[in-house]
Amino acid sequence: MLEGRTKTININEYSKVGDDRICQFYANINSDAPETMDMGRSILNQELYKINRVQAMKDQADFETYVYGIQDEMMAEKNNNQEVTE
């Protein structure tokens, strides 16, 4: 008998200027607890980041919107699965 299946979604994306990556955005969502998602940013090129902060912040907002959509889907799936088993 199988029990305790979980699914973790790892999402990574980059903010780029030309061919240079200036930031990496990441999120990790576990199907057992999608409401407690881990999300963050790493600056890969401080100099280019400072010059292009407006673009990097827009990219981060776009990334967060995308990730929150996935989180919402996973929370709905979790809630549906709980209703079926109850």
C-alpha positions as CSV (number, residue, x, y, z in Angstrom):
1,M,0.0,0.0,0.0
2,L,1.3,3.4,-0.9
3,E,0.9,6.3,1.5
4,G,2.2,9.8,1.9
5,R,2.9,10.8,-1.7
6,T,4.1,14.4,-2.0
7,K,5.0,16.5,-4.9
8,T,7.5,19.4,-4.6
9,I,7.6,22.0,-7.3
10,N,10.9,23.9,-7.7
11,I,10.7,26.9,-9.9
12,N,13.8,29.0,-11.0
13,E,13.9,31.9,-13.3
14,Y,16.4,34.6,-14.2
15,S,16.3,38.4,-14.7
16,K,18.6,39.2,-17.6
17,V,20.1,42.3,-19.2
18,G,21.3,41.4,-22.6
19,D,23.0,38.0,-22.2
20,D,23.9,38.7,-18.5
21,R,21.9,37.1,-15.7
22,I,21.6,39.7,-12.9
23,C,19.2,37.9,-10.5
24,Q,17.9,34.4,-9.9
25,F,14.4,34.0,-8.5
26,Y,13.3,30.7,-6.9
27,A,10.4,29.1,-5.2
28,N,9.8,25.7,-3.7
29,I,6.3,24.5,-3.0
30,N,5.4,21.2,-1.3
31,S,2.0,19.6,-2.0
32,D,1.7,18.7,1.7
33,A,1.9,22.3,2.8
34,P,1.7,24.6,-0.3
35,E,0.6,27.5,1.9
36,T,4.1,27.7,3.4
37,M,6.0,28.2,0.2
38,D,9.7,29.2,0.2
39,M,10.5,32.0,-2.2
40,G,13.5,34.2,-2.7
41,R,16.0,36.0,-4.9
42,S,19.8,35.9,-5.4
43,I,21.6,38.8,-6.9
44,L,24.2,37.4,-9.4
45,N,25.7,40.6,-10.7
46,Q,25.6,43.4,-8.1
47,E,26.8,46.1,-10.5
48,L,24.2,45.3,-13.2
49,Y,21.5,44.9,-10.6
50,K,22.1,48.4,-9.2
51,I,21.8,49.9,-12.7
52,N,18.8,47.8,-13.7
53,R,16.8,47.6,-10.4
54,V,13.6,48.7,-12.0
55,Q,13.7,45.9,-14.5
56,A,14.8,43.4,-11.9
57,M,11.9,44.3,-9.6
58,K,9.4,44.1,-12.5
59,D,10.8,40.6,-13.3
60,Q,10.5,39.6,-9.7
61,A,6.9,40.8,-9.5
62,D,6.1,38.8,-12.7
63,F,7.8,35.7,-11.2
64,E,5.9,36.1,-8.0
65,T,2.6,36.4,-9.9
66,Y,3.4,33.2,-11.8
67,V,4.4,31.3,-8.6
68,Y,1.4,32.4,-6.6
69,G,-0.8,31.0,-9.4
70,I,0.9,27.6,-9.1
71,Q,0.6,27.8,-5.3
72,D,-3.1,28.5,-5.6
73,E,-3.6,25.5,-7.9
74,M,-1.7,23.2,-5.5
75,M,-3.8,24.5,-2.5
76,A,-7.0,23.8,-4.5
77,E,-5.7,20.3,-5.4
78,K,-4.8,19.6,-1.7
79,N,-8.3,20.8,-0.6
80,N,-10.0,18.7,-3.2
81,N,-8.0,15.6,-2.1
82,Q,-8.9,16.2,1.5
83,E,-12.6,16.4,0.7
84,V,-12.5,13.1,-1.2
85,T,-10.8,11.3,1.7
86,E,-13.1,12.6,4.4
